[in-house]
Amino acid sequence: MRVQLVWFNLNCTPKMNIGVSLLARELSEAGHQVSVLHLNEQVGMSFEPNEIIDSIRQFDPGLVALSFGRNHLPHVEALLPKLRNSLPEVPFLCGGVHPTLFPEQVLELDGVDYLFIGEVDGLLADFVARLEQGLDVSSLPGFWGKRAGRIWRNSMAPLPDIREQTWIDLDHVDYGPSLALNRGMFEVITGRGCPNRCSFCFNQVLRDTYRCRLPAGGKSMPYCRKRGLENLFGEMQMILERFGEQVKMFSLADDAVNFDREWMLNFCRGYAERFDLPYTCNLLVDGVDDELAAALARSGAITKIGVESGSERIRTTILGKSFDQATIEHAIARLKAHNVPTRIYLMVGNPTETRDEILSTFRFAARLKATSTRLCIFYPVEGTPIYERCVRDSLLTGREYENYDDLSVLRWNAEMALLIDKVHLLHPWMQNVYLSENCGREYGPLLGRALAMPESEWATQETRNWIRSSSLALTRKLRTQEIEHYFNPFPERPDVTFLYTGEPVGLPNADMEPGES
């Protein structure tokens, strides 16, 4: 059968979904013809429904399978009816995180024939073969459907053993453009799941959904599980053989790479023996000690930690993080002691957050002095505990979003709404005023001027240009004086900053000189 896979990646960093890629390989190896349509403005195809339909029609599929999250549900709702009208005889299958969490909602969408809940690798090829042969698919675990006036809902299939996970598909997925746009960073996953229960993350609700929908008494792998090391290293070697020096580093895209300590230590040893490229990974802070930090250092790790807030109230009570500031400071100190570059994630615009709590986040970040920071604006993922709180307290504006770098979707008074909007561009300055006396003296007047601007002045392109030119001029000045400060080297990524120290930051894919644009 000819199968058209569609991945929605609009208004986001251009990346191919790893699950879609490995499904493409499984289908191809099972003898099916596969086409992968990557919807993204910078690579693949932008959201022009007529062009998308023309592309799919040219492939002439026997099945169209769409993978998406909640952020792209409006696009799916807009596209599906048009696809149905254009391809009335072709069945449509939906999968991914949002269809798994809200299958009833997705099954009701105009144009949906089937959906899958859970993880479909190892199962999709059989479903497609049965469709092609005209066999009944209504009893297959994990699949829901509505055909010929009949609706069926099956229990979730057992979670797959991923020790021998299918490798990604380098033949049907064009990784070249996104690899270039991501400055040579290639994403792989080493496992699935996260043991944390953060109130804002889909992992908590996804784990609870699995627990409810898996058949009672059935055998299933645990939610948190790891790939076999030889399986993982083999995939990495395949990638390097295909792309060579275009790959500057790997990104381990797991939400928490070190929930299995023994596996992580073995990974570090094995990676250091086989590869001479740095890699990034997300760490659980309460597992960081000297042994792990030393192993990470030897293997070329660049670590990332979700600090989120400098306010204990926001981090623990509102966001549901399980660790305090002392735990964070201990982890950062151990990583620094072993010269492991570290990025911290910061999040503002959290429910009930005050101006002082936002400022405390940047004071804390300045005290940590991580190698890099990334700022996100809070977004309540539908189905999470914090989303329910936002609904209960009438905090939602109804505004849709596509990425976490966008504006807040919560209701704020005019003063707080403007502050959150300003933080999106001013966060490097807001860290620098607390970083040192010299930095505070240089950045304080600029930040004071920007924070005092009324909305009418702030919203102008002239102000944007002033912020960019002032940042470039000041970082050049401070470099000549060898003064540490945070700066943004990537105009296309205003959410990211790096700490200038006069020493290399260990990022081979980054031009760390201040640019002109």
VEXMINU-164699 format. One record per residue (C-alpha): residue in three letters; z, x, y. Coordinates in steps of 0.05 Angstrom, whole numbers, plus 5000, padded with zeros to 4 digits. Each point is the difference from the previous one (the first is absolute). Example, Ala and Ser with C-alpha at 12.3 -4.5 7.8 and 13.67 -1.06 7.14 Angstrom:
2
ALA515652464910SER498750275069
//
This chain:
517
MET500050005000ARG498750215071VAL506850015037GLN500750055075LEU506850275022VAL502149895073TRP505750385033PHE502549755068ASN502150605043LEU498449735069ASN503150285064CYS504050504958THR499650744983PRO493750044957LYS502450084928MET497549754933ASN505049604960ILE501950414938GLY500649384957VAL493049765018SER497250694985LEU503150064931LEU497749294983ALA492950195019ARG500550584950GLU502849554945LEU494549495010SER494650545001GLU502750334937ALA500049314966GLY492549965013HIS500049555062GLN496050155063VAL504650095060SER499249995075VAL505950145047LEU499749735071HIS504950345047LEU501349575061ASN501950465057GLU497350105070GLN499550764993VAL497550064928GLY496649494955MET498649355037SER503349645058PHE501949274996GLU493349675013PRO499849424949ASN492449945000GLU499150754986ILE505349984946ILE496749414967ASP493150335004SER502850634967ILE503349624944ARG493849574988GLN495750624994PHE504650254945ASP499249334964PRO507049984968GLY502549574943LEU507150055028VAL502850165069ALA507150285000LEU503950065066SER506350425011PHE504249895062GLY506949975032ARG503149495047ASN497250375060HIS492949834980LEU501049294976PRO496649715062HIS493850414984VAL500049754929GLU500849285023ALA494150095047LEU495550354950LEU501149634935PRO496949325019LYS493850355026LEU499550424937ARG500749364958ASN494449665038SER495550604991LEU501850144927PRO501849314972GLU499450214927VAL504050655005PRO507549984983PHE504950325048LEU506450364978CYS505750215047GLY505350524987GLY504850475034VAL506949965030HIS499149355039PRO496849604943THR505750254955LEU505449785049PHE496749355021PRO495449784943GLU500449255016GLN497850125072VAL494150444978LEU497949544943GLU499249445051LEU495250405043ASP493049725004GLY495650424954VAL505350304954ASP498749894926TYR504950504970LEU505750445021PHE504250524966ILE507550105010GLY503050694986GLU496350634980VAL493249894970ASP498050694976GLY498549994926LEU498649255003LEU494449875048ALA494550284956ASP501749514944PHE500149425050VAL493150195025ALA497350084930ARG502549304981LEU496849715063GLU493450344983GLN500249724930GLY501849305023LEU506750034964ASP506449655021VAL504450415048SER505449485013SER505050314952LEU499750725025PRO506850245025GLY500450105075PHE493849595017TRP500249345037GLY493949575010LYS496849355022ARG493349824969ALA496749344983GLY505849605027ARG505250374959ILE505550465026TRP504050494958ARG505650495015ASN501950534950SER506250444996MET499350705028ALA497450534952PRO504950564982LEU499950575050PRO495450564974ASP502250674975ILE497050475051ARG501450674966GLU492650024984GLN497649625061THR492549945010TRP497350495051ILE496949775064ASP492449895004LEU496350545038ASP493149734981HIS500449285026VAL504650145059ASP497550435058TYR506250405019GLY496350495045PRO500349635067SER507349804994LEU501850704976ALA496950295063LEU503349495046ASN506850144968ARG499050745015GLY499450214927MET505949614973PHE498749684932GLU504749464974VAL502549954928ILE505949644970THR505050314952GLY503649354981ARG501449295019GLY506049645029CYS505950165044PRO507449904983ASN502149845071ARG501049295025CYS498250065074SER499849325032PHE493250115033CYS496250294941PHE495749634949ASN502950414943GLN506349584997VAL496449344996LEU494750284954ARG505350254951ASP503549325003THR493349664988TYR498650434939ARG506949834973CYS498849255008ARG492949984974LEU500250484941PRO500949604935ALA507249974976GLY501450474943GLY493350355008LYS499250754999SER498050325066MET500450675034PRO505250065055TYR498149855072CYS501150735019ARG495950464955LYS496250665002ARG493450274977GLY499650564949LEU499550675035GLU493850234962ASN496649345016LEU501650085074PHE498150735004GLY493549864964GLU498149485052MET501750495056GLN495750544968MET494249514994ILE500649845074LEU499950745019GLU494150144955ARG496149445035PHE501950135073GLY502250735000GLU502250275068GLN499149315032VAL506949854971LYS505250335045MET506149674969PHE502249444953SER504049405022LEU504649724947ALA499649275022ASP506149754961ASP505249635041ALA505450454969VAL497650614961ASN506850264977PHE503449404967ASP499550384934ARG503250675015GLU498250364936TRP492749785006MET499950245073LEU502650694984ASN495050064943PHE494549785047CYS501850535051ARG499850544947GLY493549774970TYR496549895067ALA502050695025GLU497050314937ARG493349635006PHE498549885073ASP500350385065LEU499649405047PRO505649665039TYR501649284987THR503949455035CYS505049544967ASN505149455018LEU507150184981LEU506349624985VAL505150355044ASP506049914956GLY496850434946VAL498750615043ASP504150624986ASP498750754998GLU497049994930LEU494949475018ALA498650305069ALA498650684969ALA495349694949LEU496349625055ALA499450635041ARG497150414942SER494849474985GLY497549925072ALA503049325016ILE499949675068THR505249454995LYS500649325034ILE506449615010GLY501049285024VAL505550085052GLU497749375037SER505649955051GLY505450405035SER504449385000GLU504349924938ARG500249255012ILE492449955001ARG498950474941THR505149724952THR501749285021ILE493149795025LEU495250444960GLY504150064937LYS499850754994SER505350274953PHE501650665035ASP503650215064GLN498450525053ALA504150534964THR495749934938ILE493650075042GLU502750615036HIS502150334935ALA493049894969ILE496450275062ALA504750605002ARG498650174927LEU492549945010LYS500350435063ALA504150524964HIS494350094951ASN494549965054VAL497149344975PRO496149655055THR502549285009ARG497549385035ILE504749435016TYR497849275008LEU502849625059MET499649255010VAL501449595063GLY499649275019ASN504849804944PRO503349315003THR505949975049GLU498750735021THR502350185070ARG497350485051ASP505850484987GLU498749984925ILE492650185011LEU502150595043SER505250204947THR494250074950PHE496750535043ARG506650355013PHE501250054926ALA492950234986ALA500750555052ARG506550224967LEU496650034932LYS494250425028ALA495449844942THR493250334997SER496549355015THR501449275015ARG496249364990LEU501549365038CYS499049304972ILE501149335032PHE504249534957TYR496249474961PRO503349504954VAL496149974935GLU499549294976GLY504949864943THR504950555017PRO507349845019ILE498950225071TYR493949545006GLU504349424979ARG505050195053CYS494550035053VAL497749314980ARG507149725000ASP501450295069SER493249795029LEU498250725016LEU492749984979THR494449905051GLY494749834949ARG496050605021GLU496250334942TYR499750744988GLU495850504962ASN504050645003TYR507050245016ASP497850365063ASP498549345035LEU504449625048SER506249614981VAL499149314969LEU507149795019ARG502349595060TRP503250435054ASN501949895072ALA495050295048GLU504050645012MET500850174926ALA492749824984LEU497650485053LEU504750554976ILE497549954928ASP492850025025LYS501650635040VAL503550354942HIS493549974961LEU497050525048LEU506250335029HIS503950184937PRO498550755005TRP502950015070MET505949584977GLN501750524948ASN499050585047VAL504849775053TYR505650074948LEU497350634966SER502650525049GLU502150095072ASN493350335017CYS496149444967GLY504249475034ARG498750315067GLU492550004989TYR499149334965GLY505549605034PRO496349855066LEU493649814963LEU503749544952GLY504049695056ARG493749845038ALA496649694939LEU506149594980ALA500649735071MET492849765003PRO498949255004GLU495549704947SER494149945049GLU500050755011TRP501750194928ALA494249614970THR494550375038GLN495450534972GLU502050445058THR507150024973ARG497550174931ASN495950575028TRP506050245040ILE504450024938ARG494850394960SER498550505056SER507450105017SER501650124926LEU494550524993ALA501850365064LEU507450034983THR499150234928ARG495650575025LYS505350195051LEU505749984950ARG496050414949THR499350565050GLN507649985010GLU501349964925ILE504049365008GLU500549554939HIS497449305010TYR496649424963PHE492649875014ASN494349594973PRO494050414978PHE495949414974PRO497449525054GLU498049514944ARG507149994973PRO504849865058ASP505549834949VAL500750734978THR503550595033PHE501250734980LEU505450475022TYR497250625035THR504450604984GLY495150575008GLU499750064924PRO494849704952VAL501849304977GLY497050074930LEU494649485010PRO493250314983ASN496349365017ALA502649965072ASP497150315063MET506750115035GLU497050205066PRO500549455053GLY493249665005GLU496249765060SER498749284979
//
